[in-house]
Each structure stands twice: as structure tokens, then as C-alpha cells.
Amino acid sequence: MSFKTRVNHYRRTIMHNITKRVGSNYVKPEYGSLVPEHIKKVLIIRPNHRLGNQLLLTPLVQEVIKTFPNCTIDLFVKGGVAHPVFQNYEAVNTIIKLPKKPWSNVFQYIKSWSSIKQKHYDLVINGDRNSSSGKLLTSMAKAKFKIFGNEDEAAVSKHSDFKHISKFPIYLLRDYLKNLGVVLYHTEMPLLDIKLDQEELSKGKAILKDVVKNDKKTICIYTNATGDKCYSETWWTTFYERLLQEFPAYNIIEMLPIENISKINFKSPNFYSQDIREMGAIIKNTSIFIAADNGVMHLSSASLTTTVGFFSVTNPEIYQPYGNGSVALHTNKTQMEDWISAIRNILE
């Protein structure tokens, strides 16, 4: 464990202990006091700048829009990636942005936190139960109805997939509403979705066509990831060569990261884009997307593409791609034959 990782671990532990009782004094509203049609202003708090975490928030946003049809949503996030993620969500009309690092702009950081107290909301939701700052901000916000993220986990745990970071806050919201007497008639779990429009998809198709220069279907791989989640060049090269052998009827292309790194040494046709919506549109025009657990894997899910996610150090129960026929493969518990079999089942 690196020095930076240890520091962050200790920091999170200390903050968790400090904030674990935040919200304990919150007076729960009376049964029957919440009427979904009366919820007009909703604040969702997810103070994290990573692309994957913004994408993983899209199911909760969809759930809120479906449950409260008259609402508009403010998002409290770090960094600036939330706008392209949610740009086709009409109900999301305000993005409150924190600097990625508090010390980079202390004045802006204080101003962003203070802005929470300047507006009145009908409902505030902490989008990450493990976020200490999310709990503090939820406590600061002015609203009658608040979900801190540490409510009745026992009730939520009856669902087999409750650990998933996108699904837990939705189950928590539904349980919260049930306890207030609200009857919900939708039970399906929203998928990650950046709501690509037809113009974006057509552009993505044209870019892909220019890369492959044929009419065959395409397998797309992304070989980069952060830290221990990243597999070696040997691992990826072996896997890539096996893909070529097993699926000769398909193009196999590589999406490159901003660092212009290829774990297969640029052996396949490749492409790169800084526009996450353009990236998603290209991915959507492929038959399958294969990557380790990372933000681009979640981008593939949010483009509604069948996604294969490789996991080795992170927990698939929390971060696995779901929907669209997607699968998560734990590479410490499975072998190459299992991976090829899973991919073949998807393609054929």
C-alpha cells in the first residue's frame, strides 16, 4: 500500500468515525406527509470527481425523475464531468461543482459548501452512504425530507444486489418512501444511461466505420485502468491474441486512454476521443465492450452496450456492469476458457 493510499485510508476512517452519527437527530417526517407530486426541488449529493462515480449516479437520477414527475434536480458534485453525463436530462437543471481538491481553490470550496444553505429543497439525498462529506452536506441542507444514506440497511439488504453502488441508494429511497406511506408502482431497476441521442449515435457509427473500414461487427477492448486494477501487457496480449483466434468474423479494436497507452502495443486498430459522449456513441455501435473495472467500463454500460468487466481487486458486487446482457468476471476465480465462453455466449 502506497503512502498516499495509507493517508487516504486513515483520513476516510477518521472522517467516518466523526460523521457516523450525522443525521441521528433528524426528526423523521410523519407517515403520509410526503406526496410525490408535491416534490418540486430535489438535491442529490455525490461529491466525487471521477467519471465512473458520476455515471453510477444516473440510475438514481432516473429513479427520482420517475418517482417525482414534477421535480427538478440539483446535483452537488466535484469537478466538471457531470454536465456531459447529464446533458440530455431535462430535469437536471443545475450543477453545483466543487474543486477536485479543496486546497486548489479554498474560496470556491467554501462558497460551494455555503451555497447548500442558500436554497430550500423538498428532498435531499446523499448518493453515497460511505461519503462523510455527503452526510455533512445533507445535514446542512434545508429540506423537510432527507436521506443520509445510513438509514435502515437491514430492510434494504433483503435484495440480493443491494450492495451495488448504483442500486443501494435506490433501494434506500424506495424503503424511505414506503415508510412514509408512498406506494410505488415501478419495480424495475434503472440502468446506467447517458441518454445518447440519434445524432450522437450516427456520428459514433461514422467514426467507427472510419476505424474498421469494413462492415463486420466489432469487439472493442480498453486495456487501461488505475492502480492495481490494471492488468499487465502480458495478460492483455495473451487475451487479445486469443480473441483474434476465437472470433475471426469480428473486428477487434482498442479504445485508447488520454495517456495514449496500449497494453497490446497498438497491435489493433484504435481510436481516441476526449469527448465522453462521443466515446459512448462509438462504443454503442460495437457488439461488445471489454475492459477492467474503470470509469470507461461504466461509460460502456451507460451507453447501453453489452459490457464484460474484469475484476481482480475491487468487489464485483459493488461495481459490476449490469443490464444489456453485461457480465462481471472475477479473474482470480476464473480462467481464460471461462472468459471466452462468456464472450461467445454474448456474441452468438
Residue pairs with C-beta under 8 A, 6 or more apart in sequence:
1 9
12 130
12 132
15 132
15 133
16 130
16 132
18 132
19 132
19 135
19 136
20 150
22 132
22 135
22 136
22 138
22 139
22 148
23 135
23 138
23 139
23 146
23 148
23 150
26 139
26 146
26 148
28 179
29 144
29 145
29 180
31 179
31 180
31 181
32 180
32 181
33 144
33 180
34 145
34 177
34 180
34 181
34 182
36 67
36 68
36 69
36 177
36 182
37 68
37 69
37 70
38 70
38 122
39 68
39 70
39 71
39 122
39 123
39 145
40 68
40 70
40 71
40 72
40 122
41 71
41 72
41 74
41 119
41 120
41 121
41 122
41 123
42 64
42 68
42 71
42 72
42 73
42 74
42 121
42 122
42 123
42 124
42 125
43 73
43 74
43 75
43 76
43 116
43 119
43 121
43 123
43 124
43 125
43 141
43 143
44 57
44 60
44 61
44 64
44 73
44 74
44 75
44 76
44 124
44 125
44 127
45 76
45 124
45 125
45 126
45 127
45 131
45 134
45 137
45 138
45 141
46 53
46 54
46 57
46 75
46 76
46 77
46 127
46 128
46 131
46 134
47 76
47 77
47 78
47 98
47 131
47 133
47 134
47 137
48 54
48 77
48 78
48 128
48 131
49 77
49 78
49 79
49 81
49 98
49 100
50 81
50 295
51 81
51 85
51 276
51 295
51 296
51 298
51 299
52 294
52 295
52 297
52 298
52 299
52 319
53 128
54 77
54 81
54 82
54 85
55 85
55 192
55 194
55 295
55 298
55 299
55 301
55 302
56 165
56 166
56 192
56 298
56 319
57 75
57 85
57 127
57 166
58 85
58 86
58 166
58 190
58 192
58 193
58 194
58 302
59 166
59 167
59 170
59 189
59 190
59 191
59 192
59 193
60 125
60 127
60 166
60 169
60 170
60 173
60 190
61 73
61 75
61 86
61 89
61 91
61 92
62 190
62 193
63 170
63 173
63 174
63 190
64 71
64 73
64 91
64 123
64 125
64 173
65 71
65 73
65 89
65 91
66 186
66 190
67 173
67 177
67 184
67 186
68 123
71 91
71 122
71 123
72 91
72 92
72 93
72 94
73 89
73 91
73 92
73 93
73 94
74 93
74 94
74 95
74 96
74 119
74 121
75 82
75 86
75 92
75 94
75 95
75 96
76 96
76 98
76 112
76 116
76 137
77 95
77 96
77 97
77 98
78 97
78 98
78 99
78 100
79 97
79 98
79 99
79 100
80 97
81 276
82 95
82 97
83 95
84 194
84 275
84 276
84 277
85 194
85 276
85 302
86 92
86 95
86 194
87 277
88 194
88 195
88 196
88 197
89 195
96 112
96 115
96 116
97 112
98 108
98 109
98 112
98 113
99 105
99 108
99 109
99 112
102 109
113 137
113 140
116 137
116 140
116 141
117 140
117 141
117 142
119 142
120 142
120 143
121 141
121 142
121 143
122 143
122 144
122 145
123 143
123 145
123 146
123 147
124 138
124 141
124 143
124 145
124 146
124 147
125 138
125 146
125 147
125 169
125 173
126 134
126 135
126 137
126 138
126 147
126 148
126 149
126 169
127 134
127 149
127 169
128 134
128 149
128 165
128 169
129 149
129 150
129 168
129 169
129 172
130 149
131 149
134 149
135 148
135 149
135 150
138 146
138 147
138 148
138 149
139 146
139 148
147 169
147 172
147 173
147 176
149 169
149 172
151 172
151 175
151 176
152 175
152 179
155 175
156 162
156 168
156 171
156 172
156 175
159 167
159 171
161 167
161 189
161 317
161 322
162 168
162 171
163 315
163 317
163 318
164 317
164 318
164 319
164 320
164 322
165 318
165 319
166 192
167 189
170 189
170 190
174 184
177 184
178 184
189 322
189 323
191 301
191 302
191 304
191 322
191 323
191 324
192 298
192 301
192 302
192 321
192 323
193 302
193 304
194 276
194 277
194 280
194 299
194 302
194 303
196 204
196 277
196 280
196 281
196 284
196 303
196 304
200 277
200 278
200 280
200 281
201 281
201 284
201 285
203 278
203 281
204 278
204 280
204 281
204 282
204 283
204 284
204 285
205 281
205 285
207 271
207 273
207 278
207 281
207 282
208 218
208 253
208 271
208 282
208 285
208 286
211 253
211 269
211 270
211 271
212 218
212 251
212 253
212 269
214 251
216 249
216 250
216 251
217 249
217 250
217 251
217 286
217 287
217 347
218 250
218 251
218 252
218 253
218 285
218 286
218 287
219 243
219 247
219 250
219 251
219 252
219 253
219 286
219 287
219 288
219 290
219 343
219 347
220 252
220 253
220 254
220 255
220 282
220 283
220 286
220 288
220 289
220 290
221 236
221 240
221 243
221 252
221 253
221 254
221 255
221 264
221 268
221 289
221 290
221 291
222 254
222 255
222 257
222 289
222 290
222 291
222 292
222 294
222 296
222 297
223 231
223 236
223 254
223 261
223 262
223 263
223 264
223 291
223 292
224 230
224 256
224 257
224 259
224 261
224 263
224 294
224 296
225 231
225 291
225 292
225 293
225 294
226 294
227 313
228 312
228 313
229 292
229 293
229 294
229 312
229 313
229 314
230 263
230 292
231 263
231 292
231 310
231 312
231 331
232 263
233 263
233 264
233 265
235 263
236 263
236 264
237 263
237 264
237 265
237 267
238 336
239 336
239 339
240 252
240 264
240 267
240 268
242 336
242 340
243 252
243 340
243 343
244 252
246 340
246 343
246 344
247 343
247 344
247 347
250 287
250 347
251 269
252 268
253 268
253 269
253 270
253 271
253 286
254 262
254 264
254 266
254 268
254 269
254 270
254 271
255 270
255 271
255 272
255 279
255 282
255 283
255 296
256 262
256 270
256 271
256 272
257 272
257 296
258 272
258 274
260 272
262 270
271 282
273 279
273 282
276 299
279 296
279 299
280 299
280 300
280 302
280 303
281 303
283 289
283 299
283 300
283 303
283 305
284 303
284 304
284 305
286 305
287 306
287 347
288 305
288 306
288 307
288 308
288 343
288 346
288 347
289 297
289 300
289 305
289 306
289 307
289 308
290 307
290 308
290 310
290 343
291 297
291 300
291 307
291 308
291 309
291 310
292 309
292 310
292 311
292 312
293 309
293 310
293 311
293 314
293 316
293 319
297 307
297 309
297 321
298 319
298 321
300 307
300 321
301 307
301 321
301 322
301 323
301 324
301 326
304 323
304 324
305 324
306 324
306 325
306 326
306 346
307 321
307 324
307 326
307 327
308 321
308 326
308 327
308 328
308 329
308 339
308 342
308 343
308 346
309 316
309 319
309 320
309 321
309 326
309 327
309 328
309 329
310 329
310 331
310 339
311 319
311 320
311 328
311 329
311 330
311 331
312 330
312 331
312 332
316 328
316 330
320 326
320 328
321 327
321 328
325 346
327 342
327 346
329 338
329 339
329 342
331 339
